[in-house]
Amino acid sequence: MHKKVPTIMALAAVYFAGVPVANAFLPDPHNPTSAVAFHNLEIPGLECEQGLGYLKDTPSWECDGVTIYAKSSKTSQEPNEYLPRQHRAFNYTSQLPQAVVDDRGQGVYQIEDFGNITVGLDRDGGKDFFHLDGPNAAKYAERIKEHA
């Protein structure tokens, strides 16, 4: 047997044993948390872990099993036209939802289909959206409101 083999084997053993030991002393990686607010939409009092790939223009959050996405758009369409299309885009489907757009008042609209919810705020051609997917989506969607 070559003289270097035992040395290489010993170094490999130290390396492979050292990784789990070092991992035990490192903190668990967590994404930062932030308020669930985007442009003129917010869920008051809710602060959640930012989702992977969190960006200022298309943020996302993970809140107790609910994933919340946000984005904005410009369109001159009516809510009954743009909200089903936006909901379809969030769901990555080719079929428009069959659900009816609910007018929550003060320019806030909601559609629920495919087991999740999209809420939109309509302001002078600019639209802001929250899309909620998960077991408590309806609970959080009820709390969405406009903020200044």
C-alpha positions as CSV (number, residue, x, y, z in Angstrom):
1,M,0.0,0.0,0.0
2,H,1.3,3.5,-0.9
3,K,2.4,5.6,2.1
4,K,0.1,8.6,1.1
5,V,-3.1,6.5,1.2
6,P,-3.4,6.4,5.0
7,T,-2.8,10.2,5.2
8,I,-5.4,10.9,2.5
9,M,-7.9,8.6,4.3
10,A,-7.3,10.3,7.6
11,L,-7.8,13.8,6.0
12,A,-11.0,12.6,4.4
13,A,-12.3,11.3,7.7
14,V,-11.6,14.5,9.5
15,Y,-13.3,16.5,6.7
16,F,-16.4,14.4,6.5
17,A,-16.8,14.3,10.3
18,G,-16.1,18.0,10.6
19,V,-18.9,19.1,8.3
20,P,-21.8,17.9,10.6
21,V,-20.0,19.2,13.6
22,A,-19.5,22.7,12.1
23,N,-23.1,22.7,10.8
24,A,-24.3,22.1,14.4
25,F,-22.7,25.4,15.5
26,L,-24.0,27.5,12.6
27,P,-27.3,29.3,13.0
28,D,-30.3,28.1,10.9
29,P,-30.6,30.2,7.8
30,H,-33.7,32.3,7.7
31,N,-34.9,34.9,5.3
32,P,-35.6,38.4,6.8
33,T,-39.1,39.4,7.8
34,S,-41.0,42.4,6.7
35,A,-44.5,43.9,6.8
36,V,-46.8,42.5,4.2
37,A,-47.3,45.8,2.3
38,F,-46.9,46.7,-1.4
39,H,-47.5,50.1,-2.9
40,N,-51.1,50.9,-1.7
41,L,-52.1,47.5,-0.4
42,E,-51.3,46.0,3.0
43,I,-52.3,43.4,5.5
44,P,-52.2,45.5,8.7
45,G,-50.2,44.1,11.5
46,L,-48.8,41.2,9.5
47,E,-45.1,40.7,9.3
48,C,-43.8,37.5,7.6
49,E,-40.6,35.9,6.3
50,Q,-39.7,37.2,2.9
51,G,-40.0,34.5,0.2
52,L,-37.1,33.2,-1.8
53,G,-36.3,35.6,-4.6
54,Y,-37.9,38.6,-2.8
55,L,-37.6,41.6,-5.0
56,K,-38.9,45.2,-4.4
57,D,-41.1,45.2,-7.5
58,T,-42.4,41.6,-7.0
59,P,-42.1,40.7,-3.3
60,S,-43.4,37.5,-1.7
61,W,-43.9,36.4,1.8
62,E,-44.4,33.1,3.7
63,C,-47.0,33.5,6.4
64,D,-48.0,30.4,8.4
65,G,-48.4,28.2,5.4
66,V,-49.7,30.9,3.1
67,T,-47.6,32.3,0.3
68,I,-48.4,35.9,-0.6
69,Y,-47.1,37.4,-3.9
70,A,-47.4,41.1,-4.9
71,K,-47.1,42.9,-8.2
72,S,-48.4,45.9,-10.0
73,S,-49.6,46.5,-13.5
74,K,-51.0,49.3,-15.7
75,T,-54.2,48.7,-17.7
76,S,-57.3,50.6,-18.7
77,Q,-59.4,47.4,-18.5
78,E,-62.3,47.0,-16.1
79,P,-61.8,44.9,-13.0
80,N,-64.0,42.1,-14.4
81,E,-61.5,41.9,-17.3
82,Y,-58.1,42.4,-15.7
83,L,-58.5,40.6,-12.3
84,P,-59.4,37.1,-13.8
85,R,-56.4,37.5,-16.2
86,Q,-54.1,38.5,-13.3
87,H,-55.4,35.6,-11.3
88,R,-54.7,33.2,-14.2
89,A,-51.1,34.6,-14.5
90,F,-50.4,34.1,-10.8
91,N,-51.6,30.5,-11.1
92,Y,-49.6,29.8,-14.3
93,T,-52.7,28.4,-16.0
94,S,-54.0,28.9,-19.5
95,Q,-57.7,28.9,-18.5
96,L,-59.5,32.0,-17.1
97,P,-61.2,31.4,-13.7
98,Q,-64.9,30.9,-13.7
99,A,-65.3,32.8,-10.5
100,V,-67.0,36.2,-10.3
101,V,-65.0,39.3,-9.3
102,D,-66.2,40.6,-5.9
103,D,-66.3,44.4,-5.5
104,R,-65.1,45.0,-1.9
105,G,-65.6,48.8,-2.3
106,Q,-63.2,51.7,-2.5
107,G,-61.5,50.3,-5.6
108,V,-60.6,46.9,-4.0
109,Y,-61.6,43.8,-5.9
110,Q,-61.2,40.1,-5.2
111,I,-61.5,36.8,-7.1
112,E,-61.2,33.4,-5.6
113,D,-60.7,30.3,-7.7
114,F,-58.4,27.4,-8.0
115,G,-58.2,27.3,-4.2
116,N,-56.5,30.7,-3.9
117,I,-57.3,34.4,-3.9
118,T,-56.2,37.5,-5.9
119,V,-57.0,40.9,-4.5
120,G,-56.5,44.0,-6.7
121,L,-56.6,47.7,-5.9
122,D,-57.7,49.9,-8.9
123,R,-56.3,53.4,-8.9
124,D,-56.2,55.7,-12.0
125,G,-55.0,53.0,-14.4
126,G,-52.5,51.6,-12.0
127,K,-53.3,48.3,-10.3
128,D,-51.7,46.6,-7.3
129,F,-52.2,42.9,-6.5
130,F,-51.8,40.5,-3.7
131,H,-52.1,36.8,-4.6
132,L,-52.6,34.4,-1.6
133,D,-52.2,30.7,-1.8
134,G,-52.5,28.4,1.2
135,P,-54.8,27.1,3.9
136,N,-55.4,30.5,5.6
137,A,-55.6,32.6,2.4
138,A,-59.2,33.7,3.0
139,K,-58.4,34.9,6.6
140,Y,-55.5,37.1,5.3
141,A,-57.4,38.3,2.2
142,E,-60.2,39.6,4.5
143,R,-57.7,41.9,6.2
144,I,-56.2,43.4,3.0
145,K,-56.9,47.1,2.7
146,E,-55.7,50.2,1.0
147,H,-53.1,52.4,2.8
148,A,-51.7,55.7,2.0
